[in-house]
Amino acid sequence: MPAAPYRHRVTIQAVTLIFDGMGGWEETWADLATVWARVEALKGEEYFAAAQMQNSVSHRVTMRYRADLTPTHRLVFEGRTLDIEAVLPDERKSRLVIMCTEQV
């Protein structure tokens, strides 16, 4: 797929645990990479079809293939946080379709 459809900058984040100094751990998110992607808000039929497959999926993000991306990560797009529900690689492992829900 040519680069032109990937016109949005998306930051991939992973959760990290930081020792809080009192015997416990605090969860925080750290940036792993910033990549080009296509972010689409699902509308109408697409939303309802996706919601049946996943729990209230609201966005579809398409990017070049990455072997390290899992549903334990999250995406940040224009200051909005997208929780990853599913990561779907294509057959040739050239791109990923990521189904996400937006944190409100």
N, CA, C and O atoms as CSV, one atom per row, in Angstrom:
chain,resi,resn,atom,element,x,y,z
A,1,MET,N,N,0.846,-1.179,0.000
A,1,MET,CA,C,0.000,0.000,0.000
A,1,MET,C,C,0.888,1.237,0.000
A,1,MET,O,O,1.830,1.314,0.788
A,2,PRO,N,N,0.607,2.208,-0.867
A,2,PRO,CA,C,1.425,3.413,-0.904
A,2,PRO,C,C,1.308,4.222,0.387
A,2,PRO,O,O,0.371,4.044,1.165
A,3,ALA,N,N,2.269,5.104,0.598
A,3,ALA,CA,C,2.314,5.882,1.841
A,3,ALA,C,C,1.188,6.906,1.944
A,3,ALA,O,O,0.820,7.288,3.055
A,4,ALA,N,N,0.635,7.358,0.831
A,4,ALA,CA,C,-0.365,8.431,0.837
A,4,ALA,C,C,-1.556,8.184,1.765
A,4,ALA,O,O,-1.980,9.119,2.444
A,5,PRO,N,N,-2.123,6.961,1.828
A,5,PRO,CA,C,-3.265,6.767,2.729
A,5,PRO,C,C,-2.906,6.927,4.216
A,5,PRO,O,O,-3.789,7.153,5.043
A,6,TYR,N,N,-1.631,6.811,4.551
A,6,TYR,CA,C,-1.213,6.949,5.944
A,6,TYR,C,C,-0.866,8.407,6.202
A,6,TYR,O,O,0.293,8.801,6.065
A,7,ARG,N,N,-1.860,9.217,6.574
A,7,ARG,CA,C,-1.647,10.646,6.728
A,7,ARG,C,C,-1.772,11.130,8.169
A,7,ARG,O,O,-1.662,12.328,8.430
A,8,HIS,N,N,-2.001,10.218,9.098
A,8,HIS,CA,C,-2.139,10.601,10.501
A,8,HIS,C,C,-0.926,10.103,11.295
A,8,HIS,O,O,-0.380,9.036,11.015
A,9,ARG,N,N,-0.518,10.892,12.284
A,9,ARG,CA,C,0.564,10.474,13.184
A,9,ARG,C,C,-0.078,9.860,14.426
A,9,ARG,O,O,-0.927,10.475,15.071
A,10,VAL,N,N,0.339,8.646,14.745
A,10,VAL,CA,C,-0.201,7.900,15.879
A,10,VAL,C,C,0.961,7.462,16.757
A,10,VAL,O,O,1.971,6.970,16.255
A,11,THR,N,N,0.822,7.637,18.053
A,11,THR,CA,C,1.854,7.197,18.996
A,11,THR,C,C,1.414,5.893,19.641
A,11,THR,O,O,0.304,5.792,20.163
A,12,ILE,N,N,2.287,4.900,19.601
A,12,ILE,CA,C,2.040,3.608,20.241
A,12,ILE,C,C,2.610,3.690,21.650
A,12,ILE,O,O,3.761,4.081,21.843
A,13,GLN,N,N,1.794,3.319,22.635
A,13,GLN,CA,C,2.240,3.348,24.031
A,13,GLN,C,C,2.108,1.966,24.667
A,13,GLN,O,O,1.233,1.179,24.307
A,14,ALA,N,N,2.999,1.689,25.621
A,14,ALA,CA,C,2.960,0.446,26.390
A,14,ALA,C,C,2.929,0.798,27.870
A,14,ALA,O,O,3.518,1.790,28.299
A,15,VAL,N,N,2.242,-0.022,28.634
A,15,VAL,CA,C,2.167,0.208,30.073
A,15,VAL,C,C,3.493,-0.213,30.711
A,15,VAL,O,O,4.084,-1.226,30.338
A,16,THR,N,N,3.939,0.578,31.667
A,16,THR,CA,C,5.141,0.246,32.429
A,16,THR,C,C,4.816,0.373,33.913
A,16,THR,O,O,3.948,1.154,34.303
A,17,LEU,N,N,5.504,-0.385,34.717
A,17,LEU,CA,C,5.309,-0.337,36.165
A,17,LEU,C,C,6.476,0.407,36.802
A,17,LEU,O,O,7.636,0.115,36.514
A,18,ILE,N,N,6.167,1.366,37.666
A,18,ILE,CA,C,7.184,2.152,38.349
A,18,ILE,C,C,7.023,1.931,39.843
A,18,ILE,O,O,5.921,2.048,40.378
A,19,PHE,N,N,8.111,1.616,40.512
A,19,PHE,CA,C,8.104,1.422,41.960
A,19,PHE,C,C,7.719,2.731,42.625
A,19,PHE,O,O,8.297,3.778,42.332
A,20,ASP,N,N,6.739,2.673,43.525
A,20,ASP,CA,C,6.247,3.904,44.155
A,20,ASP,C,C,6.967,4.273,45.446
A,20,ASP,O,O,6.637,5.289,46.058
A,21,GLY,N,N,7.952,3.465,45.881
A,21,GLY,CA,C,8.716,3.781,47.081
A,21,GLY,C,C,8.059,3.348,48.373
A,21,GLY,O,O,8.647,3.495,49.445
A,22,MET,N,N,6.836,2.808,48.291
A,22,MET,CA,C,6.128,2.374,49.489
A,22,MET,C,C,5.788,0.884,49.403
A,22,MET,O,O,4.868,0.417,50.075
A,23,GLY,N,N,6.526,0.142,48.581
A,23,GLY,CA,C,6.297,-1.291,48.456
A,23,GLY,C,C,5.311,-1.678,47.369
A,23,GLY,O,O,4.986,-2.855,47.214
A,24,GLY,N,N,4.838,-0.706,46.623
A,24,GLY,CA,C,3.877,-0.991,45.559
A,24,GLY,C,C,4.385,-0.500,44.216
A,24,GLY,O,O,5.500,0.005,44.087
A,25,TRP,N,N,3.535,-0.666,43.236
A,25,TRP,CA,C,3.885,-0.274,41.875
A,25,TRP,C,C,2.796,0.622,41.304
A,25,TRP,O,O,1.614,0.456,41.606
A,26,GLU,N,N,3.205,1.556,40.492
A,26,GLU,CA,C,2.270,2.459,39.829
A,26,GLU,C,C,2.349,2.225,38.324
A,26,GLU,O,O,3.438,2.138,37.756
A,27,GLU,N,N,1.178,2.124,37.681
A,27,GLU,CA,C,1.134,1.949,36.236
A,27,GLU,C,C,1.258,3.291,35.547
A,27,GLU,O,O,0.620,4.263,35.952
A,28,THR,N,N,2.069,3.349,34.518
A,28,THR,CA,C,2.182,4.541,33.700
A,28,THR,C,C,2.379,4.109,32.250
A,28,THR,O,O,2.758,2.967,31.990
A,29,TRP,N,N,2.130,4.995,31.323
A,29,TRP,CA,C,2.251,4.668,29.905
A,29,TRP,C,C,3.477,5.353,29.322
A,29,TRP,O,O,3.718,6.534,29.573
A,30,ALA,N,N,4.255,4.600,28.540
A,30,ALA,CA,C,5.462,5.128,27.910
A,30,ALA,C,C,5.331,5.012,26.393
A,30,ALA,O,O,4.803,4.028,25.876
A,31,ASP,N,N,5.823,6.035,25.687
A,31,ASP,CA,C,5.793,6.008,24.231
A,31,ASP,C,C,6.798,4.992,23.702
A,31,ASP,O,O,7.953,4.965,24.128
A,32,LEU,N,N,6.342,4.152,22.764
A,32,LEU,CA,C,7.229,3.193,22.103
A,32,LEU,C,C,7.665,3.692,20.741
A,32,LEU,O,O,8.838,3.601,20.382
A,33,ALA,N,N,6.716,4.221,19.986
A,33,ALA,CA,C,7.015,4.679,18.628
A,33,ALA,C,C,5.905,5.615,18.162
A,33,ALA,O,O,4.774,5.548,18.643
A,34,THR,N,N,6.247,6.484,17.224
A,34,THR,CA,C,5.260,7.304,16.541
A,34,THR,C,C,5.323,6.926,15.072
A,34,THR,O,O,6.386,6.981,14.454
A,35,VAL,N,N,4.177,6.542,14.515
A,35,VAL,CA,C,4.134,6.000,13.158
A,35,VAL,C,C,3.046,6.696,12.342
A,35,VAL,O,O,2.149,7.340,12.887
A,36,TRP,N,N,3.150,6.549,11.032
A,36,TRP,CA,C,2.108,7.022,10.132
A,36,TRP,C,C,1.018,5.977,10.050
A,36,TRP,O,O,1.304,4.781,10.001
A,37,ALA,N,N,-0.234,6.417,10.036
A,37,ALA,CA,C,-1.369,5.494,10.005
A,37,ALA,C,C,-2.567,6.184,9.358
A,37,ALA,O,O,-2.546,7.384,9.084
A,38,ARG,N,N,-3.597,5.398,9.124
A,38,ARG,CA,C,-4.889,5.950,8.690
A,38,ARG,C,C,-5.871,5.660,9.816
A,38,ARG,O,O,-6.058,4.504,10.195
A,39,VAL,N,N,-6.499,6.703,10.354
A,39,VAL,CA,C,-7.452,6.564,11.447
A,39,VAL,C,C,-8.836,6.887,10.900
A,39,VAL,O,O,-9.058,7.954,10.327
A,40,GLU,N,N,-9.766,5.946,11.087
A,40,GLU,CA,C,-11.128,6.136,10.598
A,40,GLU,C,C,-12.108,5.899,11.740
A,40,GLU,O,O,-12.062,4.867,12.409
A,41,ALA,N,N,-12.987,6.858,11.952
A,41,ALA,CA,C,-14.080,6.659,12.905
A,41,ALA,C,C,-15.133,5.816,12.202
A,41,ALA,O,O,-15.505,6.106,11.064
A,42,LEU,N,N,-15.610,4.783,12.868
A,42,LEU,CA,C,-16.620,3.922,12.264
A,42,LEU,C,C,-17.986,4.569,12.407
A,42,LEU,O,O,-18.304,5.168,13.434
A,43,LYS,N,N,-18.785,4.438,11.363
A,43,LYS,CA,C,-20.105,5.065,11.365
A,43,LYS,C,C,-21.164,4.055,10.957
A,43,LYS,O,O,-20.869,3.081,10.265
A,44,GLY,N,N,-22.372,4.285,11.377
A,44,GLY,CA,C,-23.525,3.517,10.925
A,44,GLY,C,C,-23.341,2.021,10.958
A,44,GLY,O,O,-23.066,1.447,12.012
A,45,GLU,N,N,-23.491,1.377,9.800
A,45,GLU,CA,C,-23.412,-0.086,9.692
A,45,GLU,C,C,-22.070,-0.619,10.151
A,45,GLU,O,O,-22.002,-1.649,10.821
A,46,GLU,N,N,-20.980,0.092,9.784
A,46,GLU,CA,C,-19.648,-0.367,10.167
A,46,GLU,C,C,-19.538,-0.475,11.683
A,46,GLU,O,O,-19.003,-1.452,12.208
A,47,TYR,N,N,-20.052,0.545,12.386
A,47,TYR,CA,C,-19.967,0.552,13.842
A,47,TYR,C,C,-20.725,-0.634,14.427
A,47,TYR,O,O,-20.204,-1.335,15.295
A,48,PHE,N,N,-21.953,-0.864,13.956
A,48,PHE,CA,C,-22.760,-1.946,14.510
A,48,PHE,C,C,-22.177,-3.313,14.173
A,48,PHE,O,O,-22.233,-4.223,15.001
A,49,ALA,N,N,-21.622,-3.478,12.981
A,49,ALA,CA,C,-20.982,-4.742,12.614
A,49,ALA,C,C,-19.754,-4.977,13.487
A,49,ALA,O,O,-19.531,-6.088,13.967
A,50,ALA,N,N,-18.959,-3.931,13.691
A,50,ALA,CA,C,-17.760,-4.061,14.518
A,50,ALA,C,C,-18.128,-4.292,15.974
A,50,ALA,O,O,-17.444,-5.040,16.673
A,51,ALA,N,N,-19.191,-3.665,16.439
A,51,ALA,CA,C,-19.601,-3.814,17.835
A,51,ALA,C,C,-20.041,-5.249,18.123
A,51,ALA,O,O,-19.931,-5.710,19.259
A,52,GLN,N,N,-20.531,-5.948,17.121
A,52,GLN,CA,C,-20.912,-7.338,17.327
A,52,GLN,C,C,-19.681,-8.213,17.492
A,52,GLN,O,O,-19.695,-9.182,18.251
A,53,MET,N,N,-18.603,-7.862,16.770
A,53,MET,CA,C,-17.368,-8.632,16.861
A,53,MET,C,C,-16.575,-8.257,18.106
A,53,MET,O,O,-15.993,-9.120,18.762
A,54,GLN,N,N,-16.554,-6.992,18.422
A,54,GLN,CA,C,-15.782,-6.480,19.545
A,54,GLN,C,C,-16.703,-5.634,20.411
A,54,GLN,O,O,-17.791,-5.246,19.984
A,55,ASN,N,N,-16.268,-5.357,21.605
A,55,ASN,CA,C,-17.066,-4.563,22.528
A,55,ASN,C,C,-16.982,-3.085,22.162
A,55,ASN,O,O,-15.979,-2.438,22.465
A,56,SER,N,N,-17.991,-2.547,21.530
A,56,SER,CA,C,-18.142,-1.139,21.149
A,56,SER,C,C,-16.902,-0.544,20.474
A,56,SER,O,O,-16.356,0.455,20.942
A,57,VAL,N,N,-16.469,-1.149,19.392
A,57,VAL,CA,C,-15.349,-0.628,18.621
A,57,VAL,C,C,-15.774,0.683,17.970
A,57,VAL,O,O,-16.854,0.760,17.383
A,58,SER,N,N,-14.938,1.714,18.068
A,58,SER,CA,C,-15.311,3.019,17.529
A,58,SER,C,C,-14.379,3.512,16.423
A,58,SER,O,O,-14.753,4.404,15.661
A,59,HIS,N,N,-13.173,2.948,16.321
A,59,HIS,CA,C,-12.206,3.396,15.315
A,59,HIS,C,C,-11.486,2.203,14.677
A,59,HIS,O,O,-11.253,1.171,15.307
A,60,ARG,N,N,-11.148,2.393,13.409
A,60,ARG,CA,C,-10.302,1.424,12.702
A,60,ARG,C,C,-9.031,2.173,12.314
A,60,ARG,O,O,-9.087,3.215,11.659
A,61,VAL,N,N,-7.888,1.633,12.724
A,61,VAL,CA,C,-6.593,2.238,12.429
A,61,VAL,C,C,-5.825,1.262,11.545
A,61,VAL,O,O,-5.718,0.079,11.865
A,62,THR,N,N,-5.295,1.758,10.442
A,62,THR,CA,C,-4.509,0.926,9.538
A,62,THR,C,C,-3.097,1.490,9.488
A,62,THR,O,O,-2.906,2.695,9.326
A,63,MET,N,N,-2.107,0.610,9.630
A,63,MET,CA,C,-0.705,1.029,9.584
A,63,MET,C,C,0.139,-0.076,8.976
A,63,MET,O,O,-0.343,-1.186,8.750
A,64,ARG,N,N,1.383,0.230,8.716
A,64,ARG,CA,C,2.304,-0.792,8.230
A,64,ARG,C,C,2.484,-1.863,9.301
A,64,ARG,O,O,2.334,-1.599,10.494
A,65,TYR,N,N,2.805,-3.066,8.858
A,65,TYR,CA,C,2.920,-4.214,9.764
A,65,TYR,C,C,3.997,-3.998,10.822
A,65,TYR,O,O,5.091,-3.513,10.536
A,66,ARG,N,N,3.655,-4.371,12.043
A,66,ARG,CA,C,4.591,-4.404,13.171
A,66,ARG,C,C,4.322,-5.696,13.926
A,66,ARG,O,O,3.175,-5.983,14.269
A,67,ALA,N,N,5.342,-6.466,14.186
A,67,ALA,CA,C,5.172,-7.734,14.886
A,67,ALA,C,C,4.976,-7.535,16.387
A,67,ALA,O,O,4.487,-8.436,17.069
A,68,ASP,N,N,5.353,-6.364,16.912
A,68,ASP,CA,C,5.343,-6.149,18.361
A,68,ASP,C,C,4.056,-5.521,18.901
A,68,ASP,O,O,3.958,-5.304,20.108
A,69,LEU,N,N,3.076,-5.225,18.061
A,69,LEU,CA,C,1.859,-4.564,18.524
A,69,LEU,C,C,0.821,-5.589,18.984
A,69,LEU,O,O,0.497,-6.526,18.255
A,70,THR,N,N,0.302,-5.397,20.209
A,70,THR,CA,C,-0.693,-6.310,20.780
A,70,THR,C,C,-1.804,-5.496,21.448
A,70,THR,O,O,-1.664,-4.283,21.604
A,71,PRO,N,N,-2.900,-6.142,21.845
A,71,PRO,CA,C,-3.963,-5.428,22.551
A,71,PRO,C,C,-3.554,-4.883,23.929
A,71,PRO,O,O,-4.323,-4.144,24.543
A,72,THR,N,N,-2.377,-5.229,24.418
A,72,THR,CA,C,-1.912,-4.652,25.689
A,72,THR,C,C,-1.394,-3.230,25.494
A,72,THR,O,O,-1.202,-2.508,26.473
A,73,HIS,N,N,-1.165,-2.819,24.257
A,73,HIS,CA,C,-0.727,-1.463,23.947
A,73,HIS,C,C,-1.942,-0.557,23.770
A,73,HIS,O,O,-3.086,-1.013,23.792
A,74,ARG,N,N,-1.671,0.723,23.597
A,74,ARG,CA,C,-2.732,1.671,23.241
A,74,ARG,C,C,-2.156,2.663,22.245
A,74,ARG,O,O,-0.940,2.760,22.082
A,75,LEU,N,N,-3.048,3.405,21.576
A,75,LEU,CA,C,-2.637,4.401,20.595
A,75,LEU,C,C,-3.099,5.774,21.064
A,75,LEU,O,O,-4.154,5.907,21.684
A,76,VAL,N,N,-2.302,6.790,20.764
A,76,VAL,CA,C,-2.691,8.165,21.041
A,76,VAL,C,C,-2.717,8.888,19.705
A,76,VAL,O,O,-1.724,8.918,18.979
A,77,PHE,N,N,-3.875,9.475,19.392
A,77,PHE,CA,C,-4.092,10.171,18.129
A,77,PHE,C,C,-4.708,11.531,18.417
A,77,PHE,O,O,-5.820,11.615,18.939
A,78,GLU,N,N,-3.992,12.590,18.079
A,78,GLU,CA,C,-4.456,13.962,18.285
A,78,GLU,C,C,-4.956,14.197,19.713
A,78,GLU,O,O,-5.995,14.825,19.918
A,79,GLY,N,N,-4.211,13.690,20.692
A,79,GLY,CA,C,-4.558,13.877,22.090
A,79,GLY,C,C,-5.640,12.940,22.607
A,79,GLY,O,O,-5.982,12.987,23.788
A,80,ARG,N,N,-6.179,12.094,21.746
A,80,ARG,CA,C,-7.220,11.138,22.138
A,80,ARG,C,C,-6.587,9.768,22.317
A,80,ARG,O,O,-5.697,9.385,21.557
A,81,THR,N,N,-7.044,9.035,23.316
A,81,THR,CA,C,-6.494,7.716,23.622
A,81,THR,C,C,-7.407,6.637,23.056
A,81,THR,O,O,-8.613,6.632,23.303
A,82,LEU,N,N,-6.809,5.715,22.285
A,82,LEU,CA,C,-7.543,4.607,21.684
A,82,LEU,C,C,-7.037,3.294,22.275
A,82,LEU,O,O,-5.871,2.939,22.105
A,83,ASP,N,N,-7.913,2.580,22.965
A,83,ASP,CA,C,-7.565,1.267,23.505
A,83,ASP,C,C,-7.704,0.247,22.388
A,83,ASP,O,O,-8.695,0.250,21.658
A,84,ILE,N,N,-6.715,-0.623,22.254
A,84,ILE,CA,C,-6.712,-1.616,21.186
A,84,ILE,C,C,-7.556,-2.813,21.602
A,84,ILE,O,O,-7.314,-3.421,22.645
A,85,GLU,N,N,-8.544,-3.147,20.783
A,85,GLU,CA,C,-9.392,-4.319,21.016
A,85,GLU,C,C,-8.901,-5.529,20.228
A,85,GLU,O,O,-8.957,-6.654,20.724
A,86,ALA,N,N,-8.416,-5.306,18.990
A,86,ALA,CA,C,-7.947,-6.405,18.144
A,86,ALA,C,C,-6.901,-5.880,17.173
A,86,ALA,O,O,-7.008,-4.761,16.673
A,87,VAL,N,N,-5.881,-6.708,16.909
A,87,VAL,CA,C,-4.846,-6.401,15.926
A,87,VAL,C,C,-4.952,-7.466,14.847
A,87,VAL,O,O,-4.755,-8.651,15.117
A,88,LEU,N,N,-5.265,-7.046,13.615
A,88,LEU,CA,C,-5.537,-7.976,12.529
A,88,LEU,C,C,-4.542,-7.774,11.392
A,88,LEU,O,O,-4.696,-6.839,10.607
A,89,PRO,N,N,-3.518,-8.632,11.284
A,89,PRO,CA,C,-2.564,-8.505,10.174
A,89,PRO,C,C,-3.176,-9.042,8.885
A,89,PRO,O,O,-4.041,-9.917,8.918
A,90,ASP,N,N,-2.720,-8.509,7.741
A,90,ASP,CA,C,-3.169,-9.074,6.473
A,90,ASP,C,C,-2.337,-10.321,6.169
A,90,ASP,O,O,-1.386,-10.625,6.888
A,91,GLU,N,N,-2.690,-11.029,5.120
A,91,GLU,CA,C,-2.044,-12.312,4.794
A,91,GLU,C,C,-0.553,-12.172,4.507
A,91,GLU,O,O,0.227,-13.061,4.847
A,92,ARG,N,N,-0.155,-11.075,3.891
A,92,ARG,CA,C,1.253,-10.884,3.516
A,92,ARG,C,C,2.073,-10.222,4.607
A,92,ARG,O,O,3.272,-10.002,4.437
A,93,LYS,N,N,1.443,-9.903,5.716
A,93,LYS,CA,C,2.103,-9.183,6.814
A,93,LYS,C,C,2.717,-7.880,6.322
A,93,LYS,O,O,3.859,-7.551,6.643
A,94,SER,N,N,1.930,-7.143,5.532
A,94,SER,CA,C,2.398,-5.849,5.057
A,94,SER,C,C,1.690,-4.699,5.787
A,94,SER,O,O,2.188,-3.574,5.812
A,95,ARG,N,N,0.524,-4.991,6.379
A,95,ARG,CA,C,-0.191,-3.953,7.119
A,95,ARG,C,C,-1.003,-4.571,8.244
A,95,ARG,O,O,-1.255,-5.775,8.264
A,96,LEU,N,N,-1.407,-3.720,9.180
A,96,LEU,CA,C,-2.257,-4.116,10.299
A,96,LEU,C,C,-3.535,-3.302,10.256
A,96,LEU,O,O,-3.518,-2.111,9.947
A,97,VAL,N,N,-4.634,-3.952,10.568
A,97,VAL,CA,C,-5.894,-3.255,10.818
A,97,VAL,C,C,-6.141,-3.420,12.304
A,97,VAL,O,O,-6.190,-4.541,12.812
A,98,ILE,N,N,-6.297,-2.303,13.001
A,98,ILE,CA,C,-6.416,-2.312,14.453
A,98,ILE,C,C,-7.791,-1.763,14.811
A,98,ILE,O,O,-8.136,-0.643,14.434
A,99,MET,N,N,-8.569,-2.549,15.535
A,99,MET,CA,C,-9.894,-2.125,15.976
A,99,MET,C,C,-9.734,-1.554,17.389
A,99,MET,O,O,-9.164,-2.199,18.269
A,100,CYS,N,N,-10.247,-0.335,17.590
A,100,CYS,CA,C,-10.019,0.381,18.847
A,100,CYS,C,C,-11.305,0.959,19.420
A,100,CYS,O,O,-12.289,1.161,18.709
A,101,THR,N,N,-11.272,1.219,20.717
A,101,THR,CA,C,-12.321,1.985,21.383
A,101,THR,C,C,-11.662,3.227,21.959
A,101,THR,O,O,-10.541,3.173,22.466
A,102,GLU,N,N,-12.366,4.341,21.876
A,102,GLU,CA,C,-11.817,5.601,22.388
A,102,GLU,C,C,-12.151,5.746,23.861
A,102,GLU,O,O,-13.290,5.531,24.272
A,103,GLN,N,N,-11.144,6.116,24.660
A,103,GLN,CA,C,-11.386,6.422,26.076
A,103,GLN,C,C,-12.106,7.746,26.153
A,103,GLN,O,O,-11.785,8.685,25.424
A,104,VAL,N,N,-13.088,7.818,27.047
A,104,VAL,CA,C,-13.845,9.061,27.172
A,104,VAL,C,C,-13.544,9.702,28.498
A,104,VAL,O,O,-14.082,10.765,28.806
